[in-house]
Amino acid sequence: MRGPIALSLLLAVPAASIAGQDPEPPTDAQILGIGTDIPGRMTVPVTIAGAGPYPFTIDTGAERTVISRELAARLGLQSGRGVRMTAMSGTSLVGTVVIPSLAVSTAGKARIEAPLLNGFDLGAPGLLGLDSLQGHAVSIDFDNRRMSVRKSRRGGVDPGEPSDVVVEAKSIHGQLVVTEAYVRGTRVRVVLDTGSVVSMGNLALQAKVARKTKNFQPVTISSVTGDTVTANYTQIDEVEIGRVRFQNLPIAFADVAPFKQLGLDKKPAILLGMDALQQFRRVDIDFAKREVRLALPRSLR
């Protein structure tokens, strides 16, 4: 059996925008209310009731598909019921609209009541959640900066390379949770969260690592609702998932609502964000097979 594969992570800080330049004519994205350029953000083309396509972000950490207020208004979508939605900053009551039909690649739904949020906070016209992805697999190709959705090859063999790392997961409320993961010998639950730029750890894990980690720094993290969360930011020297070993994993610790929503607030857990996932050439998340396939960097194959 091959030994662990080490991946070293570096914290990337986005460059500041340039001020003082004459404004350009508004782009379609700006008309839709998208004002946030999120590092590592990739999208898929989504068609709504035959209109579009519109670039939605795939959020494997979200139960519900979400649409921006601006796009919903442009399409004249009918108002739906109010729902309670859980985001990083907590649970709140939000309005919805009725999406008559939604399609992306081979995935589609006849009717969705989608929560409404501001496009500026979403960073996209919408987020494609787990309600639109069941029975399908998501592929994130970091080499070519492309996301895609396809039907799960349940019972078949996924194309891949012998060097790919395959990790099995459990399904909790539709979320895939990897249980074969460890931090300094302590088992942790890991949820792959493609909607989060930064990886988040719960307070149970913070208590474990605080014994050897002292350099916590307070940071403010923005939620898709526009609210903010204060977290303790640091690096964990070693995190193992399957036979992949992350070294110096940047992670923000906070008592955020998704941990409690998934029943993961009492035991050490991580929402693994795009900052960690982008270390691979490709990440395939198959919801039907409950399987995660990681294509290693060529230097580690």
N, C-alpha and C positions, 0 to 999 in steps of 0.2 A: 504493500500500500504506500502511495506517495505521502510525503510529509506535508505539513502546512505550507501555504504559499503566502509570503509576506507582501503586504501592500503598504507603502508609506504615503500618508496624506499631508498635504500642505493646505493651509487656509488661504483662500483667494479673496482679496478685497476688491470690490468693483470700483472702477475709476469714477471720479466725480464728473458730473455733466459740465459742459462748457457754458459759461454765462456770457451775456453781453452780445450775442450774435442776433442778427435779424431773424425773426421767426419765419419758418417755411410754411407754405400752404398746408392746411391740416390734411393728414393722411386718413385713409379709411379706418385705420386702427384708432386714431385719435377721435374720429367722429363716434366710434363705438365706445369711447370712454376709457380706452386703454392708455394709461399714462405711466406704467411701471415697466421698466426693462429689467426682468429678473434673470440673473446669471444662470446659465444652464437650462433655461426654459425651452422646451420643445413642444410642438403642437401636432394635432392630427386634423384633417379636414372633416368637418361635421356638417351634414345637410339637415335642415329643419323644415319639415313640411314642404320639401322640394326646393327650398331657397338655400342659397349659399354656394359653395361651402364656406364655413367659418372656422378659423383656427382655435380649437379648444385644446386645453391642456388635459392630459390624462392624470388623474389624481387617485392613486391606489390607496390613499389614506382616507378617502371620502366615501361615505355610504351613498350619498345622493349626487346626481348630476345637477350642476348649478349653472344658471345663465345670468349674464349681466343685465342690469336694468335697461341699459342703452340698447342692447340687441333685442330684448323683449319688446321695447317700445317701437323699434324700427319695424319689427315683424307684426306688431299689433296683436300680440298674444293675449288670450283671455286670462283674467285673474283667477287664481285658485285659492285654496284654503291656506290659512296661516299654519306654519309648522314650527316645532322646536328643533333648532339646528345646533349641533355641537361643533365648535371650532377650537383652535388652540386657546383662544381667550375665554372660552366658557360656552354655556348654552344660552341661546336667546331665541325669541319668537321673531320669525321673519315671514314675509309674504311669499307667495309662489305664483307662477303662471303655468298654464296648461300648454305643453308642447305636444301638438297632435301626433307627430312622428319625428323620430330622430334616427339618423343612420350614419355610420362610419365604417367603411370597408364592409365586412361581413356582419357586423353587429348592428342591431337596430331595435327600437322599441316603438310600439304603436301609440302609447300615451304616457307622458311623464308629467307629474306636477313638480316642477323644478323651482327650488328656492331662488330668490332674487337677491343679488348683491351688486355693489358698484363695480364697474369694469376696471376702474383705476386700482381698486384693492385686489381684484382677481389677477390683474396683469394679462388678461385674455378675455375674449367675448364669453367664455364659459369654461367650466371644468367638467370633464367626463368622469363620473363616479362609478362605484361598484355596481349600481343598479343597471348600468348600461354595458357592463363587461362580463357578467356571469356567463359561463360556458365558452369564454374566449381567452385568448392569451395576448398579452401586451409585450411588444418587443421594443427595446430602447437601444438604438444603434448609435453609440457615442462617436464612433469613427466617422460616420456620415451625417451626424447631427439630425437623426430622423427617428420619429416614433411611428409605430404601426399597430394595428389590431387585426387579429385573424382568429378563425375558429380553432378551438383546441383540438389537437390530434390525439384525442383520448383513445387509449388502447394501441396507438401506433408509436413509432419511434420518431422523436423530433430530430430534424437535421441539426447537426452540430459538429464539433470537433472533439477528438479524444481528450484534449486538454481541458475542455469545459468542465466546470464544477457544477454538479447538480445537487441541490439541497431540497429536501422534502419539507413541507409545511403543514400546519393544521389550519382549519377554517374556523374563525371565531366571528360570528355576525357577518360573514362574507369576506372578512379580512384574512389574508394569509399570514400566519404567525409562525416564524421559524423558531423552533425550540432547541435545536442543536447549536447553541451559541454560548460563548463563555467570555467573561471578563475576569482575568486573574483567577481562573478556576471556579468562579461563581457562574452558575447557569443563568442566562438572561433570555427573555423573550424578545424577538426582533420582528417588527412590522416594517415592510418595505413601503415607504411613503414618498411616491414620486411627486407629490404636490408640495413637498417641503424642501426648501433650499438647504437648510441646515438640519443635521441629525439632532434629535431631542432625547434626553434620558429622563427617567422619572426619579422621584426623590428616594425611592428604595435603592436604586443603583447609586445615586449620589452618596448615600450613607456608606455604601461599600467602598467606593473609590476614594472618599475623603480622607481615609486613614493614611493614604500614601500620596494623595494629590492635594497640594495646598494653594496652588496659583489659580484660584477661581476669580474670574472677572465678571462684573455685572454687565449684561447687555440687554438691549430692548429689541424684541422680535415682533414684527407686524403680522397680524392675522388677516385672513381674507375678508373678515368682517370690517376691517379698518381699525379695530382695537389693537392694543399692544399688550405684550407679556414681558415681564422682567425675568431674566434667566441668569444662571451662573454658568459662565462659559469657561471651558478648559480643554485639555487634550487627554485622552486615555491612552496609555502607552501601548496597550495590546488588547485587541478584541478579536476573537475567533468565531467565524461563522462557517460551519462545515469544516473544510480543510483550508479555508482562506483566513489568513491572519492579517488584520489591519494593525498598522503601527502608527501611533500618534494620531488617533482618531479625534478630530475636533467635535465637541459635543456640548450642547446647551442643556442644562438641567433646570426643570421647572415642573410644578404640579399642574400640568396642562390637562384639560378636560378629556381628550381622547383616551388617555390611559384608564381613567375611571370608566368611561363608556365601554371599553373592551374588557374590563375586569382585570387590568394589568397594573393597577395603581399600588398594590401591596407587595408584589414581587419585582425584582429588577427587570427593567424593560427598556427598549430603545425603539424609537421611530427613526428608521434609517433613511436619511434624506439623500437628495441628489449629490451633495458634496462627497458622500462616500460611494454612491453607485457609479459616479462618473469615472472612477478609477478603473472600471472594466471597459473592454471594447464594446460589449453588448450585454444587456440584461434582458432575459425572457422570463415573464411572470405568467404562469399558466394556472388560471383559476380552477378549471375543471379537474386537472391532474394534481392540483395542490403542489406545484413544483416550481422551483426557481432555478434557472440555468444561468451561470455566470461565465462569460467568455473572457479569459484572462488576457492581460496585456501581453503582447508578443514577446517581451523580454522575460516573461515568467513561464512561458509554455514549455 
